[in-house]
Amino acid sequence: VAPGKGNLAADESTESIAKRLQSIGTENTEEDRHFYCQLLLTADDWVNPHTGGVILFHETLYQKGDDGRPFPQVIKSKGGVVGIKVDKGVVPLAGTNGETTTQGLDGLSECCAQYKKDGADFAKWRCVLKIGEHTPSAPAIMENANLLACYASICQQNGIVPIMEPEILPDGDHDLKRCQYVTEKLLAALYKALSNHHIYLEGTLLKPNMVTPGHACTQKFSHEETAMATVTALCRTVPPAVPGITFLSGGQRRRHPSTSMPSTSASCKPWALTFSYSRALQASALKAWGGKKENKKAAQEEYIKGALANSLSCQGKYTPSSQAGAAASESLFISNRAYQAEVFPGCPQHSRPRPLPHS
């Protein structure tokens, strides 16, 4: 979260990347997944000042470039920090109306110890909540807040910085005020849980959603209004001890996160504010690549263009440009976005839904 730097979230699971490859007519093979990840990691050094870290998936953490160097070594040679997604996906939360929890705590300590040895210095865990007439419920908020706190504790015990991602999905027709209210309730519960688990806040990062209206909301809000709502929610809930907040794009249009962040960055002082984007950085690059090796350079140029835009944005210097990326006008929204349980070879598995927390 150094000035002007953000994170590339290249931690798509095998199932998630399959959907993206399918969108460009490319088969989901290990060879293609490897080529695409290497394409991003080996982009021209001009992108280095804009990328502070890269979040990898278990498969890509152990892959090597064509020059024989492991991907973590490639990232570190360019001045980046290596991250790893450690949760195993969402599952139904018993006793709720379709709400979810996240699995992966069983064996997490052993996994983190191994990941640390293999080059990872930070991790990411995603929880998912959805705004509805009666959701998110208090039990769902409590369960997911406690999960993130347990995960953070295990990470810190193994020398890994935890990024906590409590995502409120943009599905629904709720307005901006409703999203701000729910975001505040969720973050307040999260930091209470972190306090209960004695988490060292200076050794954590937060990856929240921006406060936005639901995708089906008919009322329109300006970027300044969404930025102010986001700032207000953060100032009311996130302690100043937290060093950085790395926003997820949340299915907005590719350029929308870039235009939302300037006033957010300028209005908030306690933390570094930056980006930790997946689709918002990769969509144009993926489209330019099209699954063809000869398009590698064009895809890298699109990725660099997006990284620069977001780097300027988190410094409050971004102005919309007429030079849009290949997917700049396309919506990145995916309804009810949630990935399934994953199997990580060599890591203890957790395949059972967690019960509701007891009072």
Buried (B, 14 or more C-beta within 10 A) or exposed (E): BEEBBBBBBBBBBBEBBBEBBEEBEBEBEEEBBBBBBBBBBBBEEEBBBBBBBBBBBBBBBBBBBEEEBBBBBBBBEBBBBBBBBBBBBBBEBEEBEEBBBBBBBBBBBBBBBEBBEEBBBBBBBBBBBBBBEEBBBEBBBBBBBBBBBBBBBBBBEBEBBBBBBBBBBBBBBBBBEBBBBBBBBBBBBBBBBBEEBEBEBEBBBBBBBBBBBBBEBEEEBEBBBBBBBBBBBBBEBBEEEBBBBBBBBBBBBBBBBBBBBBBBBEBBEBBBBBBBBBBBBBBBBBBBBBBEEEBBEBBBBBBBBBBBBBBBBBBBEBEEBEEBBBBBEBEBBBEEBBBEBBEBEEBEBBEEBBEBEEE
